[in-house]
Amino acid sequence: MSRVVVVTDSTASLPAEVAEARGIRVVPLQVVIGAKVLDEGPDGATPDVVAQALRDFVPVSTSRPAPMLFADLYRELESAGVEEIVSVHLSGEMSGTFESAQLAALEVELPVHVVDSGQVGIATGYAALSAVDVLEAGGTGEQAAEAALARGEAASSLFYVDTLEYLRRGGRIGAAAAIFGSALSVKPLLEISEGKVMPRERVRTASRALARLADLAVEAAGDQPVDVCVSHLANADRAEELAAILTERLSDGLEGREVMCGELGAVLGAHVGPGMVAVCVAPRP
């Protein structure tokens, strides 16, 4: 096992095969659907299960991992000979996951660099991957943590939702901001700014929202090399349409890499609701 290991949480949206290939350990968050508590993942809470529960008005909430869950993993890695850990997580402004990892770090002897990516979804995943890149190039745990933080700060996460009601219920956006998208037939465009969900624009139709997401993604990419991912919850057709548009418009910056496209994880999906489409643009270091 590597001397330094990167840990993240399931909201980082890393495909299981990617996490395994890069040696990243993933701690699941939980989704509470009715009276059931399920770990996020293919054998527990999936995007389809969450989307259907939301449509059926079944109560859906999420839960951060307990500090002990992180501490147990950190001890397991320590027993396996790991000397240092870089633990990269979603925004501490929106989840207590980062705090749980911080508390767990106090329970073990080896150094644990806990990173608040200031992001959600694949933007956190890209931050974790950047940490691995630094380690594989011979960097230290501290340098890997700095790279993860910088990647999160540089990323742009933009999305639209059919309604702000799910974000309001979960406390991820305030009542005043919810009014921003309350008008009939308005599609709110939002972004992650300083670790929080913030309003960006309002547009009249889903088609216009898709076009604006494409424009904003191209603007965020500029002329630099980027990784790009399109995510959705129960809106595959529009997500694939956006991915195709960005593949063409960002071909120079992609340098042959594909625009990833897939369904949002269950935990994040619980807060945005069916119909959401998002794009993450992450400049490459």
N, C-alpha and C positions, 0 to 999 in steps of 0.2 A: 504494500500500500504506500501511496505517496507520503512524503514527510509532512506536507501541508495539504489539507483537504478543504474544498469549498462545499458549504451547506447552503441550501435555500429552502423556500417553502413552495407549496403546490400552486400558489397563485402566480408563480413565475412562468407558468404555462410552457415549460420545456417538455418536448416530447420525451417519453420514457427512454427511448433508444438513444437520444442525444445526451440526456443526463447520465445514463450508464456509460456511454462511450467516453464522456469527458470526466468521469469519476465524481460527479456532483451528487451529493446525498440530498434527498428531498423530504421535508417534513410536511405531512398533510394538515391542512386546515379542515374544519368540520362544517357541515351544513345540517341544520335542524329543519326537517320537513315534517310538520305536524308534531307527532310525539317521537319521531325517529331521529336519531343522531347518527350521521353517516360521515365517514372520512371522504374527502374529495378524491376522486379517482375512478377508474373503470369498474372497480368492484364495489363502489359505494355510491356517492353522489356524482352523477354525470350531468352534463348540460341538458340533455333531453328530459331527465327526471325533474330537474329544477324548472325548466321552461313549462312543462306540463303542470306542475304544482302551482306555479304562478298564474297560469291560465285558469286553473280550477279554484283559485282563491284559497288554496291551502296555505296556512301560515308558513313562511320560509324565513329563516334567519341563519346567521353564520357565527362561528365561534373560533377564536384564536387557539393555537396550541398552548397547553399549559407549560410553564417553565420547566417542569419535570420532564416533559417529552423531549425538549431540547437537551436538557442535562443528561438524560439517559443516552442520547445519541453521542453527545460530546464524550461521555465516559467510555462508550463503546469504541469510539475512534482512538481515544487515548490508550485503551488496553491493546488495541491493534498496532500500536507503535507510532501513531500520528503525533507530531510534535507541535502542530499549530493548526488553527482552524480559521477560515474566513467565512462568516455567516452573513449572507446577503438576503435582505427581505424587503417586502413591500412597504410603502410609505407608513411611517409611524403616525402620521396625521390621520390615517384612515383605519388603522388596525393596531391592536395591541401586540401583534406578533413580534415586532421589533423589540418591544419592552420585554416580552417573554424570553427572547434570545439573550438580551442583556442580563436578565436575572439569572438565567441558566449559566452564563459565562462566569458568574461569581462562584459557582458551585464546583468548578473543576480547576485543576492545577495548571493545565497547559494554557498558553495564550489563545484567546478567542477574539478575533477582530469582527465586531458586529457592525454591519453596514446598513444604514437606512437608505435604500436606493432612491427615495423620494418619488417612486413610480409605482405602477401596478402592471400586472400582466407580463407580457413578453419583454417589456422594457426592463423589468427586474431580471428576467431570464438573460437578456443580453448583458446586463451588468455582471451576473454570475459567470457567464461565459468569458467575459473580459478578464475576470479574476483568474480563471483557469489559464487563459492565454499567457498572462504574466508569469504564473508559476511554471508553466511548461517552458518558458523562455529563460528560466533560472532566477526569476525574481523572488523576493521575500513575501511573507504573508502580509506585511504592512504595505508593500508596494501593490500587491494584488487587491487589497482593500481600497487603496486610493484609486486604482483603476476602475473598480466597480462603482465607486462613488461618482467618479468623473463621467462614466458611461451613462449612469442614471441621470445626472444633471444635464447631459447633452441631448438626451432623447426627447422626442416630442410625441405625446400620446393624445390623439384626438378622436372623438366619437360622437355619434348621434344616437338618440333614443326616441322611441315612439312616445314615451311619457316620462316625466321626472318623478312620478309617484313612487316608484320603487327606490330611487335614490333618497327621496324625502323620508320614506318610512324607515330606511336603514340609518338615517342620520348622517348620510354622506353628503347631503346638500341641504342648505337651510330653507325654511319656508319662503323667505323673501326671494331666494334664487329660484325656487320652484315656480313662483309666479311668472318668472322669465319665460317659461315654456308652457304656460297654461292656456294660451289662446288657441282656439279651434284651428286645427290643421297646421299648426306650427311645429316644425321639427327642431328641437334645441341642439345646437352644436356645442360640445363641451370639450374641455382640455384638462390635463393634469398640470397644475401650476403650483409650485412650492409645496408639493405633496398633497394637494387638495383638488377636488373636482370643482372647476370654475366654469361659468358660462363664457362662451366665446362669441357665438352669433345665433341668430334665429333665421331659419329659412322656411319657405311655405310648403315644400313638398319633399318627399323622400328622394326623388330624382335630383332635386336641387341640392339636397344635403350631401348626396353622393358626389356630385360635381364639386362642391365646395371642399369636401374632405380631400379630394384629389388635388385641388389647387393648393390647399394648405400644406399637404404632404410634400408637394413639389417645392413649395416655398421653404419648408423646413429643411429639405435635403440640400438645397443650393447646388453647388457644383462639387460637393465632397463625396467620397465613397460612403455608402450607407447600407445598413441592413433594414429591410422593410417587412412588416407583417400586418396582414389584415385579419381581424377577428370578428366574430358575429355570435349572436344567440338567436337561433331559429330564423336566420335570414341568409341562407347560403347563396341564393341567386345574386343578391345585391353585393355580397362580399366578394364573390368570384368576379363579378363585373368590375368592381373597384380594383381588385388585384390585377386584372388584365390591363386596365387603364394605366396603373402605376408601373407595371412591367414595361410598357411602351414608353411612358413619359420619363421614367427614371433609369433608362437602360444604361446610360453612361455611368451613373453613380453605383448601380448594382454590379457592374463589372462581371456580368455573367451569372451572378447569384440569383436565385429565384425569389419572388415575393412569396413569403409564406402565407398560407391562408387556411384558417381552421376555426372551429367553434371555441368560443370563450369557455374557460373553466367554470365549474358549478358555483364556486364561491363568489367570484366576480359577477357571474350571470345572475345570481340571486339579487344583486343590488341594481342592476340596470334593466332587467326584464327582456322578454322576447322582442325581437325586431332590431336590437342594437347592432350597429356596425362601427368598428373602430379601426384606426390605422396607427401603427407605431413606426416612427422613423428614427433610427438610431445611428448617428454618425459613427463610423468605424475609427478606432484609435489610430 
